[in-house]
């Protein structure tokens, strides 16, 4: 099997060395070359033929954003992972890069390239842990498809609908996403009307700070507010809540209200927030009146939560493979045979609206036993 070839672009010699060493720990990956700025990288692409590029944001001569814009003109399908700092400026630039066509991002350990708590060996291990799964998921698509397949080894077709006879009204929409999720969420949220008669709760795998900025961006493009969730927020129709980075989001009933609770319990599926945690809470409180939407993402977070919703008679919509950046999370749900519909991202919002069919006064969570 061919190795995944990576072009590492960063102006720091130390960072290039750390990233190269981290990538080289995996036998399925090789460093095709390195470049100190975007101009050099663009000149090397045709010669090196990389399967994926890691791209630093801040570089001299031609920075990461300029390079990304040029890449999307010359190589529109070449996966690009941005290398970002965990700062407000870094988060804002990263979200802009994703909207411009970057495939994903990783954040630098704070001590890379400067004295700090992490040794070079620890920094290398952290980069390998964060970067390698994304390189293999995104770069592997160009070498050989790594997406989960449906029954019989074949991908389920876009528009696939499961005939279940379910006709329950929907009282809540729960959305889970990871790699490629910010753009997918922007597409979905921009198409949902302000008078949707159900609240929306969302988990997007992102670190703290990034989720606050993502909520602001989603609000700017939506017809209703998207909040970064806070402990104690009360759900209301026509609004959305995004789990904050670093916290699991669950739901509890308080009288006739449903309230958000946040916690720092251990990660699930290596994630906090985790989609499974939220979806299980949704299944417990709303039973068959739940709608789960599972969007593009790496791994299988959301599968167990979707199974919980399915077991209680709820409904599930999954994004299709063709429109997903990585058909991991929705692919596992499709392969499990529990998706009621498998749709391209442009059709997901309309499907949500179609399934949320209920009178104006329906958002009344059932009383406890």
C-alpha positions in Angstrom: 0.0 0.0 0.0 1.3 3.5 -0.9 2.3 5.7 2.0 0.6 9.0 2.6 3.0 11.7 1.4 3.0 14.9 3.5 4.5 18.3 2.7 5.3 20.2 5.9 5.2 24.0 5.6 6.4 26.1 8.5 8.9 28.9 8.9 10.4 27.4 12.1 13.2 24.9 11.7 12.3 23.5 15.1 8.7 23.0 14.2 9.5 21.4 10.9 11.7 19.0 12.6 9.2 18.1 15.3 6.3 17.7 12.8 8.5 15.6 10.5 9.7 13.4 13.3 6.1 13.0 14.6 4.8 12.0 11.2 7.7 9.5 10.7 6.6 7.5 13.7 3.8 6.0 11.6 4.8 3.5 8.9 1.9 4.5 6.7 3.1 8.1 6.5 6.1 9.7 5.0 7.4 13.3 4.8 7.6 14.1 1.1 9.3 17.4 1.8 9.4 20.6 3.8 9.1 24.3 3.0 9.9 27.5 5.0 7.0 29.6 3.5 4.1 29.4 1.2 5.9 30.5 -1.9 8.4 27.7 -1.6 5.6 25.2 -0.9 3.7 26.2 -4.0 6.8 25.7 -6.1 7.4 22.2 -4.7 3.9 20.8 -5.0 4.0 19.5 -8.6 7.5 18.0 -8.0 6.7 16.3 -4.7 3.1 15.3 -5.4 2.0 15.3 -1.7 -1.3 13.7 -0.6 -1.7 16.3 2.1 -0.1 19.5 3.4 0.4 20.8 6.9 0.4 24.6 6.7 1.5 27.1 9.4 -0.6 30.2 9.5 2.1 32.8 10.4 5.1 32.8 8.0 7.2 35.4 6.2 7.0 36.2 2.5 3.8 34.3 2.0 1.7 33.3 5.0 -0.6 30.4 5.5 -3.8 32.3 4.4 -2.3 33.6 1.2 -0.9 30.1 0.5 -4.3 28.5 1.2 -6.0 30.9 -1.2 -3.5 30.1 -3.9 -3.8 26.3 -3.3 -7.5 26.3 -3.6 -7.1 27.8 -7.1 -4.3 25.5 -8.3 -5.1 22.3 -6.3 -8.7 22.6 -5.1 -9.0 19.0 -3.8 -5.6 18.7 -2.0 -6.2 18.3 1.7 -4.7 21.0 3.9 -4.4 20.9 7.7 -3.7 24.3 9.3 -1.2 24.5 12.1 -2.6 27.1 14.6 -1.8 28.6 17.9 -4.3 28.2 20.8 -5.0 32.0 21.0 -8.0 34.1 20.1 -6.2 35.4 17.0 -5.2 31.9 16.1 -8.7 30.6 16.5 -10.2 33.4 14.4 -7.7 32.8 11.7 -8.2 29.1 11.8 -12.0 29.4 11.4 -11.5 31.8 8.5 -9.1 29.2 7.0 -11.7 26.5 7.3 -14.3 28.7 5.6 -11.7 29.2 2.8 -11.4 25.5 2.2 -8.9 24.2 4.7 -9.7 20.6 5.6 -8.9 20.7 9.3 -6.5 22.1 11.8 -4.3 21.2 14.8 -3.1 23.5 17.5 0.6 23.8 18.4 1.9 22.9 21.8 2.6 26.2 23.4 6.3 25.5 23.9 7.1 24.6 20.3 9.9 26.9 19.1 10.3 28.6 22.4 11.4 27.7 26.0 8.6 26.1 27.9 7.3 23.3 30.0 7.2 20.7 27.2 10.4 19.0 26.2 11.0 18.4 22.5 10.2 14.8 23.0 6.9 15.6 24.7 6.0 18.1 22.0 6.8 15.5 19.3 4.4 13.0 21.1 1.7 15.6 21.3 1.9 16.5 17.7 1.9 12.9 16.7 -1.2 12.2 18.8 -3.1 15.2 17.4 -1.9 15.3 13.8 -1.4 11.7 12.7 -5.1 10.6 12.8 -6.1 13.6 10.8 -3.3 13.1 8.2 -4.4 9.4 7.8 -8.1 10.2 7.6 -7.7 13.1 5.1 -4.6 12.0 3.1 -5.7 8.4 3.0 -8.7 9.3 0.9 -6.3 10.2 -1.9 -4.3 6.9 -1.6 -7.2 4.5 -0.9 -10.7 5.2 0.5 -10.7 4.7 4.2 -14.4 5.6 4.7 -16.6 3.0 6.5 -18.9 1.2 4.0 -22.5 0.1 4.2 -23.8 -3.5 4.2 -22.0 -5.7 1.6 -19.0 -3.3 1.6 -20.9 -0.7 -0.5 -21.6 2.9 0.5 -25.2 3.6 1.1 -26.6 5.9 -1.6 -27.4 9.6 -1.1 -31.0 10.1 -0.3 -31.3 6.6 1.3 -34.4 6.6 3.5 -35.4 3.9 6.0 -39.0 3.1 6.0 -39.9 2.9 9.7 -43.4 4.2 9.9 -42.3 6.7 12.6 -44.6 9.7 12.8 -43.8 11.1 16.2 -43.4 14.9 16.4 -39.8 16.2 17.0 -39.2 18.2 20.2 -35.4 18.5 19.9 -32.7 18.4 17.2 -29.3 17.2 18.3 -26.4 17.7 15.9 -22.9 16.1 16.1 -19.9 17.0 13.9 -16.1 16.9 13.8 -13.7 17.2 10.9 -15.3 19.5 8.3 -18.0 20.3 10.8 -17.7 24.1 11.0 -18.6 24.5 7.3 -21.2 21.8 7.4 -22.8 23.5 10.4 -22.7 26.9 8.6 -24.5 25.3 5.7 -27.2 23.7 7.8 -27.8 26.5 10.2 -28.1 29.2 7.5 -31.0 27.3 5.9 -33.1 26.7 9.0 -35.9 29.2 9.5 -36.2 31.4 12.6 -39.6 29.8 13.5 -38.3 26.2 13.9 -40.5 24.8 16.6 -37.7 22.9 18.4 -34.4 23.8 20.1 -31.1 22.7 18.6 -28.2 21.4 20.6 -24.8 20.9 18.9 -21.5 19.2 19.7 -18.6 20.1 17.4 -15.2 18.7 18.4 -13.2 21.9 19.1 -11.0 23.2 22.0 -12.0 26.1 24.3 -12.1 29.5 22.7 -12.7 28.0 19.3 -16.3 27.1 20.2 -17.1 30.6 21.3 -15.9 32.1 18.1 -17.7 29.4 16.1 -20.9 30.1 17.8 -20.5 33.8 16.9 -19.9 32.9 13.3 -22.8 30.6 13.1 -25.1 33.2 14.6 -23.9 35.8 12.0 -25.0 33.4 9.2 -28.2 32.1 10.8 -31.7 33.4 11.3 -31.6 32.8 15.1 -29.0 32.9 17.8 -26.4 30.1 18.3 -25.1 30.3 21.9 -22.0 28.8 23.3 -23.8 26.8 26.0 -23.5 27.8 29.7 -24.4 25.7 32.7 -28.1 26.3 33.5 -29.2 27.6 30.1 -32.9 26.7 29.5 -33.7 25.3 26.1 -36.2 27.2 24.0 -37.5 26.7 20.4 -35.9 28.7 17.7 -32.5 28.9 19.3 -29.3 26.7 19.3 -26.7 25.9 21.8 -23.1 24.7 21.0 -21.2 22.7 23.6 -18.1 24.7 24.8 -14.7 23.2 24.1 -13.4 21.2 27.1 -16.9 20.4 28.6 -19.4 17.6 28.0 -22.9 18.9 27.5 -25.9 17.0 28.9 -29.6 17.9 29.5 -31.7 17.6 32.6 -35.4 18.2 33.4 -36.3 20.9 35.9 -40.1 21.0 36.2 -41.4 21.8 32.7 -38.0 23.1 31.5 -35.0 21.3 30.0 -31.8 22.7 31.2 -28.2 22.4 30.0 -25.6 20.9 32.3 -21.8 21.0 31.6 -19.3 18.7 33.2 -15.6 17.8 32.9 -16.0 14.1 33.2 -13.4 12.0 31.3 -13.4 12.2 27.5 -15.3 9.7 25.5 -14.0 8.6 22.1 -11.0 10.8 23.0 -13.3 13.8 22.9 -14.7 16.3 25.3 -17.3 17.5 24.4 -18.5 14.1 23.0 -21.5 13.6 20.8 -22.4 10.3 22.5 -22.7 12.1 25.8 -25.2 14.6 24.5 -27.2 12.1 22.4 -27.6 9.8 25.3 -29.1 12.6 27.3 -31.4 13.6 24.5 -32.6 10.0 24.1 -33.3 9.7 27.9 -35.3 12.9 28.0 -37.1 13.0 24.7 -37.5 9.3 23.6 -39.2 9.1 20.2 -39.5 12.8 19.9 -35.7 13.2 19.2 -34.0 13.9 15.9 -30.3 13.2 15.7 -28.2 14.7 12.9 -24.7 13.3 12.4 -22.4 15.3 10.1 -18.9 14.9 8.7 -16.3 13.8 11.1 -13.4 11.5 11.9 -14.0 8.4 14.1 -17.2 7.0 15.4 -18.3 9.5 18.1 -22.1 9.6 17.9 -22.7 6.0 16.9 -23.6 4.8 20.5 -25.7 7.9 21.0 -27.5 7.4 17.8 -28.1 3.8 18.8 -29.7 5.1 22.1 -31.9 7.4 20.2 -32.9 4.7 17.7 -33.7 2.3 20.4 -36.3 4.7 21.8 -37.9 5.4 18.5 -36.2 8.6 17.6 -35.1 9.6 14.1 -31.6 9.9 12.6 -30.3 11.9 9.6 -26.7 11.3 8.4 -24.6 13.3 6.0 -23.7 11.4 2.8 -20.1 10.3 1.9 -19.8 12.6 -1.2 -20.4 15.8 0.7 -18.4 14.8 3.9 -14.8 15.9 4.4 -14.4 12.6 6.3 -17.2 10.0 6.2 -16.3 8.6 9.6 -19.0 9.5 12.1 -21.9 9.5 9.6 -20.4 6.5 7.9 -20.5 4.4 11.0 -24.1 5.3 11.6 -25.0 4.5 8.0 -23.2 1.2 8.2 -25.1 0.3 11.4 -28.4 0.6 9.4 -30.0 3.1 11.8 -30.1 6.2 9.7 -33.6 7.2 8.6 -32.1 9.4 5.8 -28.6 9.8 4.3 -28.4 13.1 2.5 -25.9 15.6 1.0 -25.2 18.5 3.3 -27.2 20.9 1.1 -30.4 18.8 1.8 -29.9 18.3 5.6 -31.6 21.5 6.7 -34.7 21.0 4.7 -34.9 17.4 6.1 -34.7 18.8 9.6 -37.5 21.3 8.9 -39.6 18.6 7.3 -39.3 16.3 10.3 -40.0 18.9 12.9 -43.7 18.8 12.3 -45.8 19.8 15.3 -48.2 22.5 16.6 -46.9 25.7 18.0 -47.3 24.6 21.6 -45.6 21.2 21.4 -42.3 21.9 23.2 -43.4 20.5 26.6 -40.9 17.9 27.9 -42.7 15.0 29.5 -42.9 15.0 33.3 -40.7 12.5 35.1 -42.2 9.4 36.8 
